Amino acid sequence: MQKGDYGNVLWEFNPNGWVGILFTRDIFDGTLGLAFGHLTIFWRSLKLSRMTTGITTIARNGGGAHLDLLSATYIAKAKFIR
């Protein structure tokens, strides 16, 4: 980052931040490998957002019985995940 003319900061794109999210660097030889922990968290977040969107869409359209079935299924799956 560099100082701007009026005290602000001049931002420049740097892909190293994204590399740090997607990959992990080995401390001994410096090679890159996938960061499975970060990818797992991203995948769970994506699944949760899709489920939330589906449940709210069904609830908004008046599908009360379907909402009960979906929430019961989600709760049953959540017990087995832990």
SVG drawing of the C-alpha trace seen along z (x, -y; Angstrom):
<svg xmlns="http://www.w3.org/2000/svg" viewBox="-50 -16 62 55">
<polyline fill="none" stroke="black" stroke-width="0.4" points="0.0,0.0 1.1,-3.5 0.2,-6.8 -2.1,-9.0 -1.9,-12.7 -4.5,-13.7 -3.7,-11.1 -5.7,-8.3 -4.3,-4.9 -3.8,-3.9 -5.1,-0.3 -3.6,2.1 -4.9,5.6 -2.7,8.3 -3.6,12.0 -1.6,13.1 -4.6,12.8 -6.6,15.2 -3.7,17.5 -3.6,17.6 -7.3,18.5 -7.2,21.3 -3.8,22.7 -1.4,23.3 2.3,23.1 4.5,25.9 6.9,24.5 9.8,26.8 10.0,26.5 7.6,23.7 5.3,25.7 1.7,24.9 -1.1,27.3 -4.9,26.9 -6.3,25.6 -9.0,28.2 -10.2,26.5 -11.0,23.3 -12.6,25.1 -14.7,27.2 -16.0,24.1 -16.8,22.5 -18.7,25.6 -20.7,25.8 -21.6,22.1 -22.7,22.5 -24.9,25.5 -26.4,23.6 -27.2,20.6 -28.9,22.8 -31.0,24.6 -32.0,21.2 -33.0,19.9 -35.1,23.0 -36.8,23.0 -37.7,19.3 -39.0,19.7 -41.3,22.5 -42.4,20.7 -43.2,17.5 -45.3,19.5 -47.4,20.9 -46.0,24.4 -46.2,24.9 -46.3,28.7 -43.2,28.7 -41.4,26.4 -42.0,28.7 -40.6,31.6 -37.5,29.7 -36.7,28.4 -37.1,31.9 -34.8,33.3 -32.2,30.6 -32.3,31.2 -32.0,34.9 -28.9,34.5 -27.4,31.9 -27.4,34.5 -25.4,37.0 -22.8,34.4 -21.5,33.7"/>
</svg>
